[in-house]
Amino acid sequence: MAFYVSTGARASELLTAWQGGADPGRQLISMVRKGTGEVQELPASTDAFVWLRLYQLEMEDAIPKGRRLPLWWTLRNPSRPLTYHAAHRMFERVNFSYSSPAVLGTRQAAFEERLRRELTALSPNGTFENTVPIEAVIATRP
């Protein structure tokens, strides 16, 4: 999840990452971009690489190794490369599992209040900024 949040990449793009494309030293992960079909390195958070390492240690004996093999695999045996539909289900579970009224029940108001307090402590004016480098190529036809 941390790579999805910190890179801003589409789920379908992050699923194209391969094992040799994660570079913790430079904090970059390579993937194939949807629009261009070209490989691009995107910066990712330190947390994302920490979680990746924990995932790799947990899956060490369950998935094949190889620099050109997919980075993301299913947890169930037999392990298979993670598909878009499986990633979508993962997002649905994360999105609804911790904050849904069914799970929180009567604690929902307390959860929302605590969340507001913590977000306000992080940014009293209520805004959050993230600077992302963007490159553009502008061309005209003769």
Solvent accessible surface area in square Angstrom, and as a share of the most:
residue,aa,sasa,rsa
1,M,85,0.38
2,A,28,0.21
3,F,7,0.03
4,Y,26,0.10
5,V,117,0.67
6,S,35,0.23
7,T,18,0.10
8,G,63,0.61
9,A,11,0.09
10,R,126,0.46
11,A,22,0.17
12,S,46,0.30
13,E,2,0.01
14,L,0,0.00
15,L,30,0.15
16,T,56,0.33
17,A,1,0.01
18,W,33,0.12
19,Q,35,0.16
20,G,18,0.18
21,G,7,0.06
22,A,17,0.13
23,D,47,0.24
24,P,84,0.53
25,G,75,0.72
26,R,139,0.51
27,Q,61,0.27
28,L,35,0.17
29,I,0,0.00
30,S,10,0.06
31,M,0,0.00
32,V,52,0.30
33,R,55,0.20
34,K,135,0.57
35,G,74,0.72
36,T,100,0.58
37,G,49,0.47
38,E,117,0.52
39,V,89,0.51
40,Q,79,0.35
41,E,75,0.34
42,L,17,0.08
43,P,67,0.42
44,A,10,0.08
45,S,43,0.28
46,T,84,0.49
47,D,93,0.48
48,A,0,0.00
49,F,16,0.07
50,V,78,0.45
51,W,161,0.56
52,L,6,0.03
53,R,128,0.47
54,L,91,0.45
55,Y,37,0.14
56,Q,55,0.24
57,L,86,0.43
58,E,130,0.58
59,M,7,0.03
60,E,88,0.39
61,D,147,0.76
62,A,48,0.37
63,I,18,0.09
64,P,68,0.43
65,K,124,0.53
66,G,29,0.28
67,R,173,0.63
68,R,181,0.66
69,L,60,0.30
70,P,40,0.25
71,L,2,0.01
72,W,36,0.13
73,W,21,0.07
74,T,22,0.13
75,L,122,0.60
76,R,195,0.71
77,N,130,0.67
78,P,98,0.62
79,S,22,0.14
80,R,126,0.46
81,P,64,0.40
82,L,38,0.19
83,T,78,0.45
84,Y,108,0.41
85,H,141,0.63
86,A,37,0.28
87,A,0,0.00
88,H,88,0.39
89,R,135,0.49
90,M,61,0.27
91,F,57,0.24
92,E,55,0.25
93,R,163,0.59
94,V,62,0.36
95,N,92,0.47
96,F,123,0.51
97,S,43,0.28
98,Y,158,0.60
99,S,48,0.31
100,S,18,0.12
101,P,87,0.55
102,A,100,0.77
103,V,77,0.44
104,L,18,0.09
105,G,45,0.43
106,T,141,0.82
107,R,144,0.53
108,Q,54,0.24
109,A,76,0.59
110,A,67,0.52
111,F,68,0.28
112,E,63,0.28
113,E,83,0.37
114,R,144,0.53
115,L,81,0.41
116,R,143,0.52
117,R,137,0.50
118,E,83,0.37
119,L,75,0.37
120,T,76,0.44
121,A,83,0.65
122,L,134,0.66
123,S,13,0.08
124,P,114,0.72
125,N,118,0.61
126,G,55,0.53
127,T,77,0.45
128,F,121,0.50
129,E,165,0.74
130,N,121,0.62
131,T,130,0.75
132,V,86,0.49
133,P,103,0.65
134,I,152,0.77
135,E,168,0.75
136,A,83,0.64
137,V,146,0.84
138,I,158,0.80
139,A,89,0.69
140,T,125,0.73
141,R,224,0.82
142,P,182,1.14
